[in-house]
Amino acid sequence: MAWFGSVGNQDLERYYPVSPTDAFAALVEVVGERFNLKESDDFAMTVHFSKGASAFTWGENFTAQVVPAEAGVNVKVAGVGKVGGQIQQAARIRKLVDQMFVELTARLRQRHSGKA
């Protein structure tokens, strides 16, 4: 274990009770608004994106995938720093992904609030 917490790759995921198509569309929208969208693949339901440098890091690269699950989907996100070994990297990755999940949850909740 590193002295200042994990500085390597971080994998995070959330479950949503929506269809894969709905989740992927919302994911692409949220990523496009908050990050630099590099590539999206609607067949594999994956998105590659990045975030620029901050005061303490040189930026991050992310991959997200919508994976069908029982009665919904799991959205899995892996993030890694563009330059390894930075002390604040793990905290920044976690913060960025958590913010993305908050916005994705709000967007999906808004779209499905009137559906029964």
C-alpha positions in Angstrom: 0.0 0.0 0.0 1.2 3.5 -0.8 1.9 5.9 2.0 -0.5 8.5 0.8 -3.3 6.1 -0.4 -3.7 4.4 -3.8 -2.1 6.3 -6.7 -2.9 3.7 -9.3 -5.9 2.6 -11.3 -9.4 3.0 -9.7 -12.4 1.0 -10.7 -15.9 2.3 -9.6 -19.4 1.2 -10.5 -23.0 1.9 -9.9 -26.2 0.0 -10.6 -29.2 1.7 -12.3 -32.6 0.2 -12.9 -32.9 1.3 -16.5 -32.3 -0.2 -20.0 -28.7 -0.4 -21.4 -29.7 2.0 -24.2 -31.0 4.6 -21.9 -28.0 4.4 -19.6 -25.5 4.6 -22.4 -27.2 7.6 -24.0 -27.2 9.5 -20.7 -23.6 8.5 -20.0 -22.4 9.9 -23.3 -24.3 13.1 -22.6 -22.9 13.6 -19.1 -19.3 12.7 -20.2 -19.6 15.1 -23.2 -20.6 17.9 -20.8 -18.0 17.3 -18.1 -15.0 15.7 -19.8 -13.1 15.5 -23.1 -14.9 12.8 -24.9 -12.4 10.8 -26.9 -14.5 7.9 -28.3 -17.8 6.2 -27.8 -18.8 2.8 -29.1 -22.6 2.1 -29.0 -22.1 -1.6 -29.9 -19.8 -2.3 -26.9 -21.4 0.5 -24.9 -18.0 1.9 -23.9 -16.8 5.5 -23.6 -13.2 6.7 -23.5 -12.7 10.2 -22.0 -10.2 12.4 -20.2 -9.9 15.3 -17.9 -7.2 18.0 -18.1 -4.5 18.9 -15.6 -5.4 20.4 -12.2 -3.3 22.1 -9.6 -2.0 18.8 -8.3 -2.2 16.3 -11.2 -1.4 16.1 -14.9 -4.9 14.9 -15.7 -6.7 11.6 -16.0 -7.9 9.1 -18.6 -11.1 7.1 -18.1 -13.0 4.3 -19.6 -16.7 3.7 -18.8 -18.9 0.8 -19.8 -22.6 0.0 -19.5 -23.0 -3.6 -18.6 -26.4 -5.3 -18.6 -27.5 -6.6 -15.2 -30.6 -8.2 -13.8 -33.4 -5.6 -14.2 -31.0 -2.9 -15.1 -27.4 -2.1 -15.8 -24.0 -1.6 -14.0 -22.0 1.4 -15.2 -18.4 0.6 -14.6 -15.7 3.3 -14.7 -11.9 2.9 -14.6 -9.7 5.9 -14.2 -5.9 6.3 -14.2 -3.6 9.3 -14.0 -1.8 10.5 -17.2 1.4 10.5 -15.1 1.7 8.0 -12.3 2.7 8.4 -8.7 1.0 11.7 -7.9 -0.1 12.0 -4.3 -3.5 13.6 -5.0 -4.3 11.4 -8.1 -6.5 8.8 -6.3 -8.6 11.5 -4.5 -9.1 13.4 -7.8 -10.2 10.4 -9.7 -12.6 9.4 -7.0 -14.0 12.9 -6.9 -14.5 13.2 -10.7 -16.1 9.8 -11.0 -18.4 10.5 -8.0 -19.5 13.8 -9.6 -20.1 12.0 -12.9 -22.3 9.4 -11.1 -24.3 12.1 -9.3 -25.1 13.8 -12.7 -25.8 10.5 -14.4 -28.2 9.5 -11.6 -30.0 12.8 -11.8 -30.3 12.6 -15.5 -31.6 9.1 -15.5 -34.0 9.8 -12.6 -35.4 12.9 -14.5 -36.0 10.8 -17.6 -37.7 8.0 -15.8 -39.6 10.0 -13.2 -42.8 9.9 -15.3 -42.6 6.3 -16.5 -44.4 3.5 -14.8 
